[in-house]
Amino acid sequence: MKRKITIGYLIILVVFTIYVLGDTFLIRRTYDSTAVTSVATNTVPSATAENESTGLAEALTLSTEKTSSNVTVTDTTYESDGLRVEISTYREYDTDIYVADIYFTDLSAFSTAFAEDTYGKNITDKTSQIAEDNDAVIAINGDYYGAQEKGYVIKNGVLYRSTARNNAQDLVIYTDGTWEIINESEITAEELMEKGAYQLLSFGPGLIVDGEISVSTDYEVGKAMASNPRTAIGYIDEGHYVFVVSDGRTSTSEGLSVYQLAEFMESLGVETAYNLDGGGSSTMVFNGEVINNPTTSGNKIKERSVSDIVYFG
């Protein structure tokens, strides 16, 4: 009898474990965003006189009456009215690192996008496909919000999820162009919306605050290895952001620790920098082409599907 009870218990345990793993990583679930969505009262500023008081410097405004739509593209550059992207490759820490310097004159060019244009759990697609779906010029993987049950989700001025994670460190980009790294335990999502939150990225940690490295030499994300592919975003000055992606886990690129990533971001002259989802997710797409070498194990160069991207288009 005891043996039967033990076997029955083990069967229940195995079934429950399979369900939990499936629910966490496999079962697709579309969330009812109509019940939780709240649109920010502020809108992304344009160049009209009535918006001159929003706080964006003159460099961030763009005339609504464009005189041309000329686009110039090379293997490493893109330039159109109001947007210029320059791609550079660095070799640091035995690792290939890809940097996109992005100069823009209208914050509305900066966006985030969901896989399949759907807010939900385990709804994923390749960074390159989401970028194509949204006509992105330059894109990187985002914060993989879909892997979390909690944590603020604010995308393109819309609040989708307001349940806080304990001590979660987020990057908030406001409609006036300012950046702030916040702790979810110290401010509500609704308060962020009232302040004019435009984009919120929730992965972390913050790498650079006020031009200074804000992580320790031994900091690591979860139980990840010290050297990994990494993705980060940085603010240099008004109208100048950087996207950074490093390779890793391969014979040619070791990868970066969080502190090494912070050191590299500091060398670029950023004032604020934030770590995004890394590892196999780390991908940079420029003009429809994946320009780094995304991999999970190093045995195969292949994109991992993710729940969201950050892009300019």
Salt bridges, closest charged atoms under 4 A:
ASP23 OD1 - ARG29 NH2 2.65
ASP23 OD2 - LYS121 NZ 3.25
GLU86 OE2 - ARG84 NE 3.07
ASP96 OD1 - ARG91 NH1 3.08
ASP101 OD1 - HIS240 NE2 2.77
GLU116 OE1 - ARG28 NH2 2.95
ASP143 OD2 - LYS155 NZ 3.14
GLU149 OE2 - LYS121 NZ 2.41
GLU180 OE1 - LYS195 NZ 3.13
GLU220 OE1 - ARG230 NH2 3.16
ASP308 OD2 - LYS155 NZ 3.73
